[in-house]
Amino acid sequence: MNFILDFLWNVLLKMLQTVWFGKRKITNSLSIFVKTNTGNTLAVDLDPKWDIKNVKEIIAFQMGVSPEDIKIIFAGKELHNSTILEECDLGQQSILHAIRTPHQKLNKSKDTSTIDESSELSELNDSGGKPMNETLTDLPLDDSDPEKNSSMEEKQDNRAHFFVYCSAPCKAVTVGKLRVKCATCNSGAVTVDRDPQCWPDVLLPRRITVHCENNFCPVPIDISNDDTESQVLYARFYFKCGNHVSLGEEDEAVPLYLVKPNLRKIPCLACTDVRDMVFVFPCEAGHVTCLDCFKNYCSVRLRERQFQFDENQGYYTLPCPAGCSNSFIPEVHHFHLLTPEQYEQYQRFSTEEYVLRAGGLLCPRPDCGMGIIPGSPDNGTDECRRIQCIGGCGYVFCRRCLQGFHLGECELQPSESSNTINQSGYSVDPQRLKDAKWDEASKKTIKISTKPCPKCRTPTERDGGCMHMVCTRAGCEYHWCWICQTQWTRDCMGNHWFG
């Protein structure tokens, strides 16, 4: 009976302390959200200098329970009472998980002293550990055992550094934060059974098991080789951008896992400088280059259009510059290290390469280049040779010669040699060649502003009126549709006579 009264008095005292604690002045406000396993979300303002014990006291008052009946979970860890908030890698609007646990009774003999009771109760309430960013060290440059790569003292001095591509709102390569969810219910109220030790632990599924505190988590059944059923939950690691305010648990970024801290002080294979951050190619040798040389490597290959298409993965990417086999960069978001203009060019080249490899065509109209994959093969008929740039500029052209659509055989295009030396031996002065640009400029203007007659391919410009065109070339006088670029029919008259 005395123990129960003492316990109730401690609860009342804690609540009074919470009221007083909540009125303390916050010098540097940290606005966060606290999700409970009862389905509620609390918005609280905290001081980064406070510890988890203080957080429990504030949350307990709002939940109507004792602080001893709450445990705080963040990033896969139950946090110790003495953990300071600013040590937890928390940002504005981050999410903590407050789990209400039933009060555990103490087993004691009749002659147990009050000091022993207090000591045991203190041990019970001080459960938990350090946050993941404190326990997780820099992942090694390879996937070997990290115990073989660095001593414990070195690991304590080197916290994990991650780089990510934030698609919104930063749209840039930034520093990232590692987070974890339950792979089954997608809840962040989980504690991992062990810390990840290498990149496969983070990137691959079903590597690390977790204990999920979500009351509504549908625990799956895993059948082992011995045909014994056991309940197993796995972790799903993900990354968040460390530059902008958290947008919730669905706010995720793409990990650039080939960008790593250079713990081994390995020199760049190009400039031989030793940099703090390096790019590690996924080849067997694990060749290292500094980020500046990697950007230069990508820029030169992009300018020369020397990126390669990985047939196995379907990516337009680059291999190790040392010529190693099986070294294609698998995560193309690493090319966001280039400028936005260069990455846009990379995407365009990648799309064009995919279309051409799929048997498609690129719209030949200047300033378009839309990728087109024809629906049926060319069997020699005019209808199969007719291609229209749907979704792009609308240009209709011949599948064979890539000129404006026409009837009959394709005309041969003049060879490049005819531009310099003709049949009579006439030669062109290279010094004056650069000044003779008018004709090429005129041809480009004609292509943009005109359409060829489908029969004789005479360039025709429409300056108004209906879509019914009549070729003015003597001996042709072909009636054709400006939209379809085929012979004018009653269907054209009914569907788009005036556009």
Secondary structure, DSSP 4 states (H G I P E B T S, - for coil): -HHHHHHHHHHHHHHHHHHHHHTSPPSS-EEEEEEETTS-EEEEEE-TTSBHHHHHHHHHHHHTS-GGGEEEEETTEEBPTT-BGGGTT--TT-EEEEEE-PPPPPP--TT--HHHHHHHHHHHHT--B--HHHHPBPPPSSSS-GGGTS-HHHHHH-B--EEEEETTTT-EEEEEEEEEEETTT--S-EEESS---SHHHHHSSSSSBEEE--TT----EEE-TT--EEE--BEEEEEEESSS----TT--BEE-TTEEE-TT-PPPTTT----SEEEE-SSTT--EEEHHHHHHHHHHHHHTT--EEETTTTEEE---TT--SS---S-GGGGGGS-HHHHHHHHHHHHHHHHHHTT-EE--STTT--EE--SS---S-HHHHEEE-TTTT--EEETTT-SB--SSSPPPPPPGGGGTB-TT--B--HHHHTT--HHHHHHHHHHHH-EE-TTT--EE---SS-SEEE--STTT--EEETTT-SB--HHHHHHHTT-
